[in-house]
């Protein structure tokens, strides 16, 4: 009996170090997938994590037959992380398909090594706290006037107390907020890239009307519309429907391409929200809350293509989710204390959060929004307040970029992001050399 106890005590010490490391990695990424990525249990049909590594499958049938489309051994993990860190998304996916279930070959490893040696470098001035950091800002939507805002479906036009009419639109609020935030970050030494700079102009560099004239038929064909149906659909589909069905995806893809090419240390996506229970948005709401999104919360129908599955494993194996949470928690803290807008409570959660999201922390949710999925960077995708709230309505109505007016409330929102970012960077630099990570 004594010999048995001694054996049981010594057994963990006799397990090879490589196997203990593999067990630890398998446990770590299994827990990460459970916490952040798997919203629907059927998502498990598309991946497997075990002591050998991570495998991705095109279908449940392929998983049953043990026919993965991609396999990454734990011994290859660091090379895969370098690929994520230094290559653009299109090349990452090219190597994903070329590698398949084989080990990285020498040419792939050489290419990854060249990318690492030639990655983007920014000289650092020790006098400014954000010097050396690249920060991307994405002002959501595009509207620079009410007509385009109506095509987007992102505007407020209602009567408030006393019969006063309030009219403004989210695209302009987002852009004004981005201008103020960019100014604050640049003054602290950051290099800042904005995905758009002008009302009514998308990240594609053109207006929606210009895009409809020059790019829409091609986009419709790419989406599967037959030539015989093209003319009829163009004639009978409203502008707002064309915007949502075809333009929005192209614009979001262009934003992601710009951001990923810039290789930021992190990205802030700026939006404003509205109360889903205030149906019709014809009167002010008394409710007000904030929320922030990070990558994750995949549903079963969101892993249909090989590119979808590549994005899943990229997000799983990078450090971006946890850093997105760290950044988002700091920004959420400032929404709560500085902006005085509480995080959405579990009792007030909009129905779409319950269906599509995983609650990570107070006001912070994993959600598989397109930008969350496409960006190869930590991300804070925030909705700081409800535009149709009875008090916010009055404050935001004072914003008018066409007249050069930025509402004080918009400045406060920008300052909330800024304060959260400064807290995040200070905390991150205590943990590690921030610049060495990107």
JOVENGI-V387595 format. One record per pair of residues at least 4 apart in sequence whose ideal C-beta (glycine too) atoms are under 8 Angstrom apart, sorted by sequence separation. I is the first residue (numbers start at 0). J is the second residue. If there is no record, write none. Layout:
i = <I | I>
j = <J | J>
This chain:
i = <0 | 1 | 2 | 3 | 4 | 5 | 6 | 9 | 10 | 14 | 15 | 16 | 17 | 18 | 19 | 20 | 21 | 22 | 23 | 24 | 25 | 26 | 27 | 28 | 29 | 30 | 31 | 32 | 33 | 38 | 42 | 48 | 57 | 58 | 59 | 60 | 62 | 71 | 72 | 75 | 76 | 77 | 78 | 79 | 80 | 81 | 82 | 86 | 87 | 88 | 89 | 90 | 91 | 92 | 93 | 94 | 98 | 103 | 104 | 105 | 106 | 107 | 108 | 109 | 110 | 111 | 112 | 113 | 114 | 126 | 143 | 144 | 145 | 146 | 147 | 158 | 159 | 167 | 168 | 169 | 170 | 171 | 172 | 173 | 174 | 175 | 176 | 177 | 178 | 179 | 180 | 181 | 182 | 183 | 185 | 196 | 200 | 201 | 205 | 206 | 207 | 208 | 209 | 210 | 211 | 214 | 215 | 216 | 217 | 218 | 220 | 224 | 225 | 228 | 229 | 230 | 231 | 232 | 236 | 237 | 238 | 239 | 240 | 241 | 242 | 243 | 245 | 246 | 247 | 248 | 249 | 250 | 251 | 252 | 253 | 254 | 255 | 256 | 257 | 273 | 297 | 303 | 304 | 305 | 306 | 307 | 308 | 309 | 310 | 311 | 312 | 313 | 318 | 319 | 320 | 321 | 322 | 323 | 324 | 325 | 326 | 327 | 328 | 329 | 330 | 331 | 332 | 333 | 334 | 335 | 343 | 344 | 348 | 349 | 350 | 351 | 352 | 359 | 367 | 368 | 369 | 370 | 374 | 384 | 387 | 388 | 389 | 390 | 391 | 392 | 393 | 399 | 400 | 405 | 406 | 407 | 408 | 409 | 410 | 411 | 412 | 413 | 414 | 415 | 416 | 417 | 418 | 419 | 420 | 421 | 422 | 423 | 424 | 425 | 426 | 427 | 428 | 431 | 432 | 433 | 14 | 31 | 32 | 37 | 48 | 56 | 61 | 62 | 71 | 86 | 98 | 103 | 125 | 129 | 142 | 148 | 149 | 158 | 159 | 167 | 184 | 185 | 195 | 200 | 201 | 205 | 210 | 219 | 224 | 236 | 241 | 242 | 258 | 277 | 297 | 302 | 314 | 333 | 335 | 343 | 348 | 351 | 358 | 359 | 366 | 367 | 386 | 387 | 399 | 400 | 405 | 428 | 431 | 36 | 37 | 47 | 56 | 61 | 124 | 141 | 142 | 148 | 158 | 159 | 185 | 195 | 200 | 201 | 220 | 277 | 301 | 302 | 314 | 334 | 335 | 343 | 352 | 358 | 359 | 385 | 386 | 398 | 427 | 46 | 47 | 61 | 123 | 124 | 157 | 158 | 184 | 195 | 199 | 203 | 273 | 277 | 335 | 357 | 371 | 384 | 397 | 398 | 11 | 46 | 71 | 83 | 86 | 103 | 123 | 140 | 142 | 156 | 157 | 194 | 199 | 205 | 224 | 236 | 258 | 276 | 334 | 356 | 357 | 370 | 398 | 46 | 47 | 82 | 98 | 121 | 122 | 142 | 145 | 156 | 201 | 220 | 277 | 302 | 343 | 356 | 357 | 371 | 386 | 397 | 424 | 45 | 46 | 56 | 97 | 121 | 141 | 155 | 156 | 181 | 219 | 274 | 276 | 348 | 356 | 370 | 396 | 397 | 398 | 45 | 56 | 57 | 121 | 140 | 142 | 145 | 155 | 331 | 355 | 395 | 397 | 398 | 44 | 45 | 55 | 56 | 82 | 121 | 142 | 154 | 155 | 181 | 274 | 352 | 355 | 368 | 394 | 45 | 54 | 55 | 94 | 140 | 154 | 155 | 216 | 219 | 345 | 394 | 395 | 32 | 44 | 45 | 55 | 119 | 154 | 219 | 297 | 352 | 366 | 394 | 395 | 44 | 47 | 54 | 55 | 153 | 154 | 32 | 54 | 94 | 153 | 177 | 45 | 53 | 54 | 151 | 153 | 216 | 272 | 391 | 41 | 44 | 52 | 53 | 151 | 215 | 272 | 29 | 51 | 52 | 151 | 295 | 342 | 343 | 28 | 47 | 52 | 148 | 294 | 342 | 51 | 52 | 145 | 148 | 174 | 341 | 342 | 51 | 52 | 148 | 174 | 222 | 25 | 50 | 52 | 145 | 147 | 148 | 174 | 222 | 25 | 52 | 144 | 174 | 25 | 28 | 78 | 86 | 294 | 295 | 69 | 85 | 142 | 215 | 219 | 294 | 75 | 142 | 143 | 171 | 211 | 218 | 293 | 335 | 22 | 75 | 86 | 140 | 142 | 143 | 170 | 218 | 334 | 384 | 21 | 69 | 70 | 82 | 85 | 140 | 141 | 142 | 294 | 331 | 383 | 21 | 69 | 70 | 72 | 78 | 81 | 85 | 139 | 140 | 211 | 215 | 293 | 331 | 68 | 69 | 84 | 139 | 143 | 207 | 215 | 218 | 293 | 331 | 18 | 68 | 82 | 138 | 328 | 331 | 383 | 67 | 78 | 81 | 85 | 140 | 81 | 84 | 139 | 293 | 138 | 207 | 211 | 214 | 292 | 324 | 328 | 381 | 138 | 210 | 291 | 324 | 327 | 379 | 138 | 138 | 207 | 210 | 291 | 324 | 137 | 291 | 379 | 136 | 289 | 291 | 340 | 136 | 340 | 136 | 201 | 289 | 320 | 338 | 54 | 203 | 289 | 338 | 203 | 334 | 25 | 202 | 24 | 201 | 289 | 330 | 334 | 134 | 203 | 331 | 334 | 202 | 289 | 326 | 330 | 21 | 24 | 147 | 201 | 202 | 288 | 289 | 290 | 325 | 326 | 327 | 20 | 287 | 288 | 289 | 290 | 326 | 327 | 141 | 143 | 144 | 287 | 288 | 289 | 323 | 327 | 129 | 134 | 136 | 138 | 143 | 144 | 202 | 288 | 322 | 323 | 132 | 133 | 134 | 135 | 136 | 137 | 138 | 142 | 143 | 288 | 319 | 323 | 130 | 131 | 132 | 133 | 134 | 135 | 136 | 137 | 138 | 141 | 142 | 143 | 150 | 265 | 298 | 319 | 129 | 130 | 132 | 133 | 134 | 135 | 136 | 141 | 265 | 314 | 317 | 319 | 128 | 129 | 130 | 133 | 135 | 141 | 147 | 194 | 195 | 288 | 296 | 318 | 319 | 127 | 128 | 129 | 141 | 147 | 194 | 296 | 127 | 265 | 286 | 296 | 126 | 290 | 295 | 310 | 313 | 194 | 267 | 310 | 124 | 194 | 292 | 137 | 141 | 192 | 141 | 192 | 293 | 301 | 296 | 121 | 192 | 296 | 298 | 293 | 295 | 296 | 297 | 192 | 291 | 292 | 293 | 294 | 295 | 296 | 290 | 291 | 292 | 293 | 295 | 276 | 289 | 290 | 291 | 292 | 293 | 294 | 338 | 275 | 288 | 290 | 292 | 337 | 338 | 275 | 275 | 292 | 295 | 294 | 337 | 338 | 293 | 294 | 337 | 292 | 294 | 333 | 334 | 337 | 333 | 333 | 294 | 293 | 330 | 333 | 334 | 293 | 330 | 333 | 152 | 180 | 293 | 332 | 150 | 151 | 291 | 292 | 331 | 150 | 180 | 291 | 292 | 330 | 333 | 149 | 152 | 291 | 292 | 329 | 330 | 332 | 151 | 152 | 290 | 291 | 329 | 150 | 177 | 289 | 290 | 176 | 289 | 326 | 329 | 330 | 289 | 326 | 329 | 289 | 173 | 288 | 173 | 287 | 288 | 326 | 329 | 173 | 287 | 325 | 172 | 286 | 169 | 284 | 287 | 325 | 169 | 268 | 286 | 325 | 284 | 285 | 287 | 283 | 284 | 285 | 287 | 283 | 284 | 322 | 283 | 280 | 266 | 141 | 283 | 266 | 268 | 270 | 272 | 277 | 265 | 266 | 267 | 268 | 270 | 271 | 272 | 274 | 264 | 265 | 266 | 267 | 268 | 269 | 270 | 271 | 272 | 273 | 263 | 264 | 265 | 266 | 268 | 271 | 272 | 273 | 274 | 255 | 259 | 262 | 265 | 267 | 271 | 272 | 273 | 274 | 255 | 259 | 271 | 254 | 258 | 259 | 137 | 259 | 155 | 251 | 255 | 258 | 318 | 251 | 255 | 137 | 248 | 252 | 135 | 251 | 135 | 157 | 158 | 160 | 157 | 158 | 159 | 271 | 155 | 157 | 135 | 157 | 133 | 135 | 133 | 134 | 137 | 139 | 133 | 134 | 135 | 136 | 137 | 139 | 140 | 133 | 134 | 135 | 136 | 137 | 138 | 139 | 132 | 134 | 135 | 137 | 134 | 136 | 271 | 119 | 118 | 269 | 267 | 267 | 265 | 88 | 264 | 264 | 88 | 87 | 264 | 87 | 264 | 263 | 262 | 198 | 198 | 96 | 95 | 92 | 92 | 95 | 172 | 92 | 95 | 169 | 91 | 167 | 91 | 172 | 175 | 175 | 172 | 174 | 179 | 165 | 171 | 178 | 165 | 167 | 171 | 160 | 167 | 171 | 83 | 157 | 159 | 166 | 175 | 179 | 183 | 155 | 165 | 167 | 175 | 179 | 183 | 155 | 167 | 83 | 84 | 137 | 159 | 176 | 180 | 184 | 83 | 159 | 175 | 179 | 183 | 187 | 157 | 179 | 80 | 176 | 177 | 180 | 184 | 68 | 79 | 80 | 155 | 172 | 176 | 180 | 69 | 68 | 69 | 76 | 155 | 176 | 71 | 135 | 69 | 71 | 57 | 57 | 56 | 55 | 55 | 42 | 44 | 42 | 55 | 38 | 42 | 45 | 55 | 143 | 144 | 35 | 38 | 39 | 41 | 143 | 35 | 36 | 38 | 39 | 53 | 35 | 36 | 37 | 38 | 39 | 42 | 35 | 36 | 46 | 53 | 45 | 53 | 46 | 45 | 46 | 46 | 36 | 36 | 36 | 32 | 31 | 36 | 91 | 35 | 88 | 134 | 28 | 88 | 28 | 87 | 31 | 83 | 129 | 132 | 128 | 129 | 128 | 128 | 132 | 132 | 131 | 133 | 123 | 121 | 38 | 38 | 38 | 35 | 34 | 35 | 34 | 38 | 36 | 38 | 35 | 84>
j = <4 | 5 | 6 | 7 | 8 | 9 | 10 | 13 | 14 | 18 | 19 | 20 | 21 | 22 | 23 | 24 | 25 | 26 | 27 | 28 | 29 | 30 | 31 | 32 | 33 | 34 | 35 | 36 | 37 | 42 | 46 | 52 | 61 | 62 | 63 | 64 | 66 | 75 | 76 | 79 | 80 | 81 | 82 | 83 | 84 | 85 | 86 | 90 | 91 | 92 | 93 | 94 | 95 | 96 | 97 | 98 | 102 | 107 | 108 | 109 | 110 | 111 | 112 | 113 | 114 | 115 | 116 | 117 | 118 | 130 | 147 | 148 | 149 | 150 | 151 | 162 | 163 | 171 | 172 | 173 | 174 | 175 | 176 | 177 | 178 | 179 | 180 | 181 | 182 | 183 | 184 | 185 | 186 | 187 | 189 | 200 | 204 | 205 | 209 | 210 | 211 | 212 | 213 | 214 | 215 | 218 | 219 | 220 | 221 | 222 | 224 | 228 | 229 | 232 | 233 | 234 | 235 | 236 | 240 | 241 | 242 | 243 | 244 | 245 | 246 | 247 | 249 | 250 | 251 | 252 | 253 | 254 | 255 | 256 | 257 | 258 | 259 | 260 | 261 | 277 | 301 | 307 | 308 | 309 | 310 | 311 | 312 | 313 | 314 | 315 | 316 | 317 | 322 | 323 | 324 | 325 | 326 | 327 | 328 | 329 | 330 | 331 | 332 | 333 | 334 | 335 | 336 | 337 | 338 | 339 | 347 | 348 | 352 | 353 | 354 | 355 | 356 | 363 | 371 | 372 | 373 | 374 | 378 | 388 | 391 | 392 | 393 | 394 | 395 | 396 | 397 | 403 | 404 | 409 | 410 | 411 | 412 | 413 | 414 | 415 | 416 | 417 | 418 | 419 | 420 | 421 | 422 | 423 | 424 | 425 | 426 | 427 | 428 | 429 | 430 | 431 | 432 | 435 | 436 | 437 | 19 | 36 | 37 | 42 | 53 | 61 | 66 | 67 | 76 | 91 | 103 | 108 | 130 | 134 | 147 | 153 | 154 | 163 | 164 | 172 | 189 | 190 | 200 | 205 | 206 | 210 | 215 | 224 | 229 | 241 | 246 | 247 | 263 | 282 | 302 | 307 | 319 | 338 | 340 | 348 | 353 | 356 | 363 | 364 | 371 | 372 | 391 | 392 | 404 | 405 | 410 | 433 | 436 | 42 | 43 | 53 | 62 | 67 | 130 | 147 | 148 | 154 | 164 | 165 | 191 | 201 | 206 | 207 | 226 | 283 | 307 | 308 | 320 | 340 | 341 | 349 | 358 | 364 | 365 | 391 | 392 | 404 | 433 | 53 | 54 | 68 | 130 | 131 | 164 | 165 | 191 | 202 | 206 | 210 | 280 | 284 | 342 | 364 | 378 | 391 | 404 | 405 | 19 | 54 | 79 | 91 | 94 | 111 | 131 | 148 | 150 | 164 | 165 | 202 | 207 | 213 | 232 | 244 | 266 | 284 | 342 | 364 | 365 | 378 | 406 | 55 | 56 | 91 | 107 | 130 | 131 | 151 | 154 | 165 | 210 | 229 | 286 | 311 | 352 | 365 | 366 | 380 | 395 | 406 | 433 | 55 | 56 | 66 | 107 | 131 | 151 | 165 | 166 | 191 | 229 | 284 | 286 | 358 | 366 | 380 | 406 | 407 | 408 | 56 | 67 | 68 | 132 | 151 | 153 | 156 | 166 | 342 | 366 | 406 | 408 | 409 | 56 | 57 | 67 | 68 | 94 | 133 | 154 | 166 | 167 | 193 | 286 | 364 | 367 | 380 | 406 | 58 | 67 | 68 | 107 | 153 | 167 | 168 | 229 | 232 | 358 | 407 | 408 | 46 | 58 | 59 | 69 | 133 | 168 | 233 | 311 | 366 | 380 | 408 | 409 | 59 | 62 | 69 | 70 | 168 | 169 | 48 | 70 | 110 | 169 | 193 | 62 | 70 | 71 | 168 | 170 | 233 | 289 | 408 | 59 | 62 | 70 | 71 | 169 | 233 | 290 | 48 | 70 | 71 | 170 | 314 | 361 | 362 | 48 | 67 | 72 | 168 | 314 | 362 | 72 | 73 | 166 | 169 | 195 | 362 | 363 | 73 | 74 | 170 | 196 | 244 | 48 | 73 | 75 | 168 | 170 | 171 | 197 | 245 | 49 | 76 | 168 | 198 | 50 | 53 | 103 | 111 | 319 | 320 | 95 | 111 | 168 | 241 | 245 | 320 | 102 | 169 | 170 | 198 | 238 | 245 | 320 | 362 | 50 | 103 | 114 | 168 | 170 | 171 | 198 | 246 | 362 | 412 | 50 | 98 | 99 | 111 | 114 | 169 | 170 | 171 | 323 | 360 | 412 | 51 | 99 | 100 | 102 | 108 | 111 | 115 | 169 | 170 | 241 | 245 | 323 | 361 | 99 | 100 | 115 | 170 | 174 | 238 | 246 | 249 | 324 | 362 | 50 | 100 | 114 | 170 | 360 | 363 | 415 | 100 | 111 | 114 | 118 | 173 | 115 | 118 | 173 | 327 | 173 | 242 | 246 | 249 | 327 | 359 | 363 | 416 | 174 | 246 | 327 | 360 | 363 | 416 | 176 | 177 | 246 | 249 | 330 | 363 | 177 | 331 | 419 | 177 | 331 | 334 | 383 | 180 | 384 | 181 | 246 | 334 | 365 | 383 | 100 | 249 | 335 | 384 | 250 | 381 | 73 | 250 | 73 | 250 | 338 | 379 | 383 | 184 | 253 | 381 | 384 | 253 | 340 | 377 | 381 | 73 | 76 | 199 | 253 | 254 | 340 | 341 | 342 | 377 | 378 | 379 | 73 | 340 | 341 | 342 | 343 | 379 | 380 | 195 | 197 | 198 | 341 | 342 | 343 | 377 | 381 | 184 | 189 | 191 | 193 | 198 | 199 | 257 | 343 | 377 | 378 | 188 | 189 | 190 | 191 | 192 | 193 | 194 | 198 | 199 | 344 | 375 | 379 | 187 | 188 | 189 | 190 | 191 | 192 | 193 | 194 | 195 | 198 | 199 | 200 | 207 | 322 | 355 | 376 | 187 | 188 | 190 | 191 | 192 | 193 | 194 | 199 | 323 | 372 | 375 | 377 | 187 | 188 | 189 | 192 | 194 | 200 | 206 | 253 | 254 | 347 | 355 | 377 | 378 | 187 | 188 | 189 | 201 | 207 | 254 | 356 | 188 | 326 | 347 | 357 | 188 | 352 | 357 | 372 | 375 | 257 | 330 | 373 | 188 | 258 | 356 | 202 | 206 | 257 | 207 | 258 | 359 | 367 | 364 | 190 | 261 | 365 | 367 | 363 | 365 | 366 | 367 | 263 | 362 | 363 | 364 | 365 | 366 | 367 | 362 | 363 | 364 | 365 | 367 | 349 | 362 | 363 | 364 | 365 | 366 | 367 | 411 | 349 | 362 | 364 | 366 | 411 | 412 | 350 | 351 | 368 | 371 | 371 | 414 | 415 | 371 | 372 | 415 | 371 | 374 | 414 | 415 | 418 | 415 | 416 | 378 | 378 | 415 | 418 | 419 | 379 | 416 | 419 | 239 | 267 | 380 | 419 | 238 | 239 | 379 | 380 | 419 | 239 | 269 | 380 | 381 | 419 | 422 | 239 | 242 | 381 | 382 | 419 | 420 | 422 | 242 | 243 | 381 | 382 | 420 | 242 | 269 | 381 | 382 | 269 | 382 | 419 | 422 | 423 | 383 | 420 | 423 | 384 | 269 | 384 | 270 | 384 | 385 | 423 | 426 | 271 | 385 | 423 | 271 | 385 | 270 | 385 | 388 | 426 | 271 | 370 | 388 | 427 | 387 | 388 | 390 | 387 | 388 | 389 | 391 | 388 | 389 | 427 | 389 | 387 | 374 | 250 | 392 | 376 | 378 | 380 | 382 | 387 | 376 | 377 | 378 | 379 | 381 | 382 | 383 | 385 | 376 | 377 | 378 | 379 | 380 | 381 | 382 | 383 | 384 | 385 | 376 | 377 | 378 | 379 | 381 | 384 | 385 | 386 | 387 | 369 | 373 | 376 | 379 | 381 | 385 | 386 | 387 | 388 | 370 | 374 | 386 | 370 | 374 | 375 | 254 | 376 | 273 | 369 | 373 | 376 | 436 | 370 | 374 | 258 | 369 | 373 | 257 | 373 | 258 | 280 | 281 | 283 | 281 | 282 | 283 | 395 | 280 | 282 | 261 | 283 | 261 | 263 | 262 | 263 | 266 | 268 | 263 | 264 | 265 | 266 | 267 | 269 | 270 | 264 | 265 | 266 | 267 | 268 | 269 | 270 | 264 | 266 | 267 | 269 | 267 | 269 | 412 | 262 | 262 | 416 | 416 | 420 | 423 | 255 | 433 | 434 | 259 | 259 | 436 | 260 | 437 | 437 | 437 | 400 | 401 | 305 | 305 | 305 | 306 | 309 | 386 | 309 | 312 | 386 | 309 | 386 | 313 | 395 | 398 | 400 | 398 | 400 | 405 | 392 | 398 | 405 | 393 | 395 | 399 | 389 | 396 | 400 | 313 | 387 | 389 | 396 | 405 | 409 | 413 | 386 | 396 | 398 | 406 | 410 | 414 | 387 | 399 | 316 | 317 | 370 | 392 | 409 | 413 | 417 | 317 | 393 | 409 | 413 | 417 | 421 | 392 | 414 | 316 | 412 | 413 | 416 | 420 | 305 | 316 | 317 | 392 | 409 | 413 | 417 | 308 | 308 | 309 | 316 | 395 | 416 | 312 | 376 | 312 | 316 | 305 | 308 | 308 | 308 | 309 | 297 | 299 | 298 | 311 | 295 | 299 | 302 | 312 | 400 | 401 | 293 | 296 | 297 | 299 | 401 | 294 | 295 | 297 | 298 | 312 | 295 | 296 | 297 | 298 | 299 | 302 | 296 | 297 | 308 | 315 | 308 | 316 | 311 | 311 | 312 | 315 | 311 | 314 | 315 | 315 | 315 | 320 | 375 | 320 | 373 | 420 | 315 | 375 | 316 | 375 | 320 | 375 | 421 | 424 | 421 | 424 | 424 | 425 | 433 | 434 | 434 | 437 | 434 | 434 | 355 | 356 | 357 | 357 | 357 | 359 | 359 | 365 | 365 | 367 | 365 | 437>
